[in-house]
Amino acid sequence: MQQAFQVASTPIYKAEKPVRNPLYTRWVKRFPCVACGGTRDIDPMHTGGHGLGQKASDMKCLPGCRKCHVQFDADPRGFAAQHNLNIPALIESFNQRWELKQRRTA
């Protein structure tokens, strides 16, 4: 006897609304570029998935100078390989620093 399979009524993939945190992005801009070490014209590079007309979560951004930011947006994986960047580890490191900062100021 075979049992009938039930189809789940909930979607497999849930769309997550990106977190917006202007304080975090402002804080990230205080650091040097993760690729070249430059300290001028630093922008937060959003590293997560990008939909049409959307940015990734602010909690997944890294500091990057404008030149590196443009290169990163053109080819994120190639850019990370070229500069030997471990993007997930960098994001985790910045998020831990942020959490530590928040605990100190609370």
N, C-alpha and C positions, 0 to 999 in steps of 0.2 A: 504494500500500500504506500502510495506517495501522499505526502502532506502538501496541501496548497500553500504556496508562499504568499505572504502578505506584503503588499507594496507599502513602504513607509509614506505617511501622509506629509511628512516634513521634507523640505528640500535637502539634498545632500550637501550642497555648498551654500553657506549663508553669506550674503553680502554684508561686509562690515563697513559701517560708516567710519571714514577716516577721522582720527582724533585731531582736533585743532587746538594748539596750545602756543599762542604767540610768545608767552614768556620763555618757553623752551627754545623756540627758534631764535629768539633774541639772544639767549644764553649760548646757544651753539655757535652763533656768529662771532663770539669772543675768542674762539680757538683758531689756531692756524689751519691751513688747508691740510687735509689728511693725506693728500697725494704729493704735493710739492713743498709743503711747509710754508708757503707764502702767507703773509699776514695782511695784505691789502685786498680790498673788495671781496670780503668773505660773504658767501651766500649759503644758506642751508640747502644741501643737495638731498632731495627726497629720493630714497632708495627703494621703496616698496613698489608694489604693482601700480601701474598708472592706467587708468581708463581714459576714454576720450574726454578731454577737458577736465580731468581730475588729477589731483596730486595724491601721493601716498600719505599716510599718517605722518603728522609732525614728529611723532616719537620715533620715526625711522629715518631721520635726516642726519646728515653729517656735514661738517664744515668743509667748504670747498671754495677756492678762488674762482673768479668768473671764468677764466680760461679752462680750468679743470672741470668746472661745472658743465660747460658746453660740451667738452669731450665726453664726460660721464653720461650726459643725456643722449649723446649720439650712439654710444656703445657701452652700456654699463658693464657687461661681463668682460669685454676686451680691455676696458679702462682698469678694472679691478685686477686683471691678470697682468697688465703692463706695469702697474705700480705695486704689485704684490700686496694687495689689500684684502683682508678678510672682512668683508662688509658685515656679516652677522656679528662677528666678535666686536667690531668697532661700535656697532649700534648698541650691543649689550653693555659695553664699557661706558658709553656716553649716558645710557639710561641709568646705570648704577651710580655714576657720578651725580646725575640729576637728583636721584632719590636721596643720596647722601646729603646733598645741598638742601633739599626740601626738609629733611629731618632736622638739620642744624638750625634752620630759620624758623621752624615751628615752635 
